[in-house]
Amino acid sequence: MSHHLFLLSPSDTPIYSLTHYSTRLVQTTTSTLSSNLPTWSTSAFAGTLTALSGASSATQSHHVQGGGVRMGGGQDRHVIQMIANASLDVIEDVMRKESAMYLKSVDKFNEWTVSAFITPGNMKFILLHETKNDDGIRSFFHDVWELYLKTMLNPFHTAHSPIRSTVFDARVRASAKKYL
Amino acid sequence: MTSNAFAALAHIQILVLPVGPIPRSTFEKYAAEIRTFDSIRLGDIPSGMKDERARFMPNPLSSGYLYLSYPSHPTPPSHLPLSLFRPSHFTLGIIGIAACSSSYSLASALEQFENTVLDISQDSSTFPLAKVCFAFEDEESAGNTGLGDTLSGIVSIPSMMGNKKLYIGTLLADLCSQILAEFGRMYQVLENPIGNEYLNSAIFPTLPSPSEIPLFQSNLHPYSSSPELDSSGLAPQSIPLKRSSTSGPGISHMASLAQRQSSLSPSVVKKRASAIGAVSSHGRLYKVLGDFFLLAGRTEEAGVWYAEAIVLFKTGQDLVWHASALEGLATISVLDAWSVGQGLQSSVSNSTIKEPWAEVYEQLSQAIAFYHKAPVSSELSQDYSLLALTYCTAVMRQTSLLFCIWSTKGWGALAFASMLQPGSTSYMQKMTSDSSWTNMERISTVSGVSRAQIANTVSQAHGPWLLHLGPHERVTTLRYMASIYSCLGYKRKEAFILREIISCIMDLIVCGREENDILRKSDVGSANIGNRPENGDEVIATGKGAVGMRQNEMVEGNQSILKLLGSACKVLGVDLEAVRVSKAADHTPTEAEGEDTESPSMKDLEDLTNAAKEPFGWPELQVGVVREAIAVAEALPDPLAVACISLSALRTMHSVLASGDQYHLHQTAGRALAVMRRRGDASTVEYWTGHPVTDVALLPLALHRLPIENACSILTAKSSMTNSLLTGITDPFLYNPRKSSGPQGKRLIVQGEPIELTITLRNPYVFDLEIQSIALSTTGVEFDCSPVSAVVIPANTFYPITLVGAAKTQGTLVFRGCIVQAPWGAAKEFLLPVSTDADENLFARRQSAVKCESGRTKYWGLDSRPWEKGERLTTLLPPLKKSPQFLQCVVVPEQPLLRIRWTSLTHGAVMLYNGEESNIRLTLENVSALPIDFLRLSFDDSTIGPAQEALSEGDLSVFETYETEYDLLHRRAFSWRNGKEITNIPPKQKVVLSVTCLGKVGCTHGTTHISYSLVNREHEKQVPTSEVFYTRQLSYPVTVTVYHMLECHDMSLIPMVDVDYDTGGWAGNSVTQVLSEVDDPTEWCLFTIDVRNTYGLPFGVTFQREQAGTKNTTVSSTVPPGSMSRIMLPVKKFRLSDNLISEPIPTLSDRQFVVGKSRLSIEEEQAQRELFWYREELLKIISARWKETNGDRHGDLSLRQQRLTLPMLRALRTDVVRVDLTLVANNPDDGSPHVVDYRGGKYLVRPNTMLYLRVEVANSTSLPLVMTLDLIVDPAEQVLSEGVLSNMALGKLESEETKAVEVPFYFLCTGRFEIGAEVRILDAPKSRRAGASRIRISVREDG
């Protein structure tokens, strides 16, 4: 079970990303629809479609990646990023109506649920997760926010520059381990 | 195309087909006419059948409707297993449209129609249930097409028929009637136990072919094409079925059913119920019944049977069918609502707490959940595919429920209309036209459906199961999702789906191509196999070496794929159209200078200023999507698009691209362009790398070629050389506005002579950038410059190149910038304005505005994409000036050119002794074809600068100032003596100039500047007389070495009286000779000076005295190396007039406003002036020269370093009053006085002798003077005298009067004595000594 965290600047540029593999087990509720998928084509474009539709993660074990267009490893990182990016539509929509910082399960796509946290500075923390863990995610987001604020205290750090601090990284990882 | 209407379950699909040779436009016209019938009232349906076919016929006077839809394609054969599960999914009727003419008869039309229908419908298919062919008659062939023949299965419509539409409506009603009748037959088959068994056999059961059901063969004719059900069957009246009363449980109901069906014997029912019915429930049967009723427009019955079915399904775990029944129920609710609200257009109030559509939504949610978790027992991939299709369809149904409510602003008639007939309403278009967030939010509030809800609903359809779907269904599903997201304004999600659509389509294209290959290789059929509506441009990539063939010239398909790509990429912040295809195929420079290129160039400039932009978007995604775009364009293949995309990516994203990616993109673009070129494609891409030219600079001309602008007035004006030389060229103003606006900014180049320009190019990429050609873009005077071709700029560098060109005529030349062309690209002009101060200011302001914006997040998300932001920013920024300034040159007329052909110096060096003069001869040659009529020389040397500096600082005393100025003016290191001799140098002629060089200590180098020009250009009539003319300057630098060999020290002037020249022969001969002329020592003084030779060679020194009243005298001496000689020369005393010495020390430079800085008192100043003037006079009298002893080099020895002191002045100046001292003794013999023996400047006396000192004072002035006399005796102790010796009154002496005073003296001992006499003028200051004299006395015993 994995979690994907992205810190997005107001211009949709990721300034930090984290993939966290949780040791907790997830109860697999796979639909019959997504089983027994055909390998219907071998062209590179079919690979793209397979990845984007989420089929590759559903049939990870026996699906052979063939496309040169694909990138990333494991669960397709590019697709994860696409989903995170696409969820911004809903997040922006919701955040204009509601003033809450924590948007719980704001979007769902393929097997992913998207939760978001919006700082007053219009920074968006986006977490892709598969299971419900409302309290954990809330605490995690608050931790990350605090860490982010501490990073932003650095006068040389702007809202658009990527966070490369190892301390930040280590603390976010620790928090992820604790809550997710 | 499958319609995604919400109420598709209630739609009877009718396929409209062209038959025979019918023009497309004609077909479209008739088809459109048919398609206007989207519903038919039940009352219009002819229902004349009595048997089982009448079961689904409408009740007479019933008020419902049949809903028709007209898909453009038949249902694919792979969907056949759905035929019982969802009959509405299939084309139930087929209408053929034929255009009959004289050449095309009805019979042949019918035959063709039958064949076409056979082609479309599969062997095992139940559908279509009914078909009819409409034969429309041509206007021109009216009457002779054999319309009279009545063939069954074809209806001919004559052209003269008036109300065709009404007729078509009737015909459609007939067709529907047939379809309804066939429903009855189908149901009859299913109703019997075997049929039911088949119905329950699988998850998606099919009826076997008729041959396998022998029992009902006689009754079943659905597959036969016998057209017995024509309009003639209208007559029998229908049997009304009272379904409303039969709401009991299944079995009894079945029984009652069976009783009424004449063709179904009760025994069969019983048998089925006992034997087979035990295993199979009737749930599916009821559900099919419900489906048919729904299609037949009888919603009431349908609802009843669906309910029955659901009751049975609840226990039976038949999830899929259960879900389908739920969908049917949901459709019924909407249909009922529609028929209720049909009349009133006002929306139904939704003030109730629960939304009215909530129940429908719930039903659909349940259905979707059932579909989602339905188990598939068989391993058949078909079942998966169909289940996925039903699932997606259900999701789309639920989405369209929400979307229709949302887009029509609430649950109302409009919503129902759009749910029933999505094509007839244009809410989708309306939505997309106004997609502002506020508008959408308003709609959400009004309708009670939030956009997120719709998006969440539609996203259920997205999942791995998409892979189960067939290609066509997949594209349809994705397309639907994309359009929903688009309408909701969820651009990123739309982009996500668009990428999937593109990969779907591309996969089809690629696979289709391979399929085609195989087909062609095995020589089977035509290549036009494979239904690919999206791809009009099938370039068949055959195997290696084969020639690709384009079978279809349509490019719309490719273009629309690329358009899709572009819009998907734009959402991610990648502008694939940053580099466009250049408009003009033939790119000539003249076109590039056209008006339309003006604006892009200016935009480039703006881009340049707005260079500081913050990044937008997700770099990894952007790179990924660009790669994918290139892969798509390559697969199409569209090399132009490949080039455009890769170059656009390079241009806009090179900051985030890794170096490997940059290489790859560059190579890809190059390859694509090469392919295009090979194929003879003439279109080219724009120049793509941002602004490559960072700077254009005019290399300064060589100094000897540089023309200098001069005002014509200096030709006539008297040259004020002295002034400029003394003061230097200093601007008296701290800020001189004329100076900056003057010719300083103007660059001068000469007509016809080559100039060099340096263009600095920049390559920000990691690869070497190749540029095909660079040319200058100029305006104004014609400029002849060949472009540079094939430049390779190394990676990540600034790279200067040099262009050489020449202006053809005189005037103004403006360098606007460069025209740059990439390999195989179009040329583009880049402007390079020269920034003035104002521009700089503006630029800085813009920069700060951009910087101010950059940290803010006022606009976020998609609003912060670079192009959106740029537009907003431009409104904030101060506008750029309309006309930028460019590099400008003044081209002056042709100028003569002079060169130094030969000089008398070797290595341009001259060695001089101090004070020596030497001539430098310069041979000049006019190498041009123009004569020179103006020649002027000016000189510069290393002593001028420091002297000028010292002068301008003004710290020098008046005397020093004079000396410095004298040095500058009268002792120049270089001079041209015969300046007026040469003025004309004809073409190709030589002249010799002679420049005099004077050795001055401290001079290390000097320069001769030769300015020349052709001033009189009378022969060029067209040139107006201008105020300026241009000169060129030739400089000849000379290195000067001056040896300082003789030094003069210690000039002094001694009164001759003091000179003890009784020294016999020790002095040099010359000295004794010159001393001999001294007749009266008081009239003379002795000038002495030490001359030291610091050099290694002996020099002869000659001092010459030229004094009025005396003959000229010279004194020579040879000064050996390292030694010093004293030169002595008697100078006759003189006196300058009071007028002269009271004059101030002159300044040679005529400087004004010289503030006297001296803090001297009047007396001191007077003394200084006196010293000055006497010194000047002395230097006039005495001149010194030197001469090399062993050679003939000679020169002047300057005495100007020597200072005149006050004692020297006294010695030199003749006193006002002449005092003569004479020592007189009385003759011991006769007592008569006689002058004591005087020898060697001394009086020789004996001690203890009475002597008289006679003092004769003569007033030599013209005024009477009252004087006193002082006598000073030294040593005074040994001398006795009478009376007082000081302040002896002499009284008043008239002019030229002489008075004598005698004072007795008595020397007490031997020794040397001195007696001095001083005459003072009474009432004058003490120091003012009018006259003095001294005698020396030697008192000896031997006297």
Interface residues (C-beta under 8 A of the other chain):
Chain A: S9 P10 S11 D12 T13 P14 S31 T32 L33 S34 N36 L37 P38 W40 S41 S43 A44 F45 A46 T48 L49 T50 L52 S53 G54 A55 A58 T59 G68 V69 M71 R77 H78 Q81 M82 I83 N85 A86 S87 L88 D89 V90 E92 D93 V94 R96 K97 V106 D107 K108 F109 N110 E111 G121 N122 T158 A159 H160
Chain B: Y371 H372 K373 A374 P375 V376 E379 S381 Y384 L387 A388 Y391 W437 E441 R451 A452 A455 N456 S459 H462 G463 P464 W465 L466 L467 H468 Y485 G489 Y490 K491 R492 K493 A495 F496 R499 E500 I502 S503 C504 M506 D507 V510 C511 L572 G573 E614 P615 F616 G617 W618 P619 E620 L621 G624 R627 E628 A631 V632 A635 G855 T857 Y859 W860 G861 L862 S864
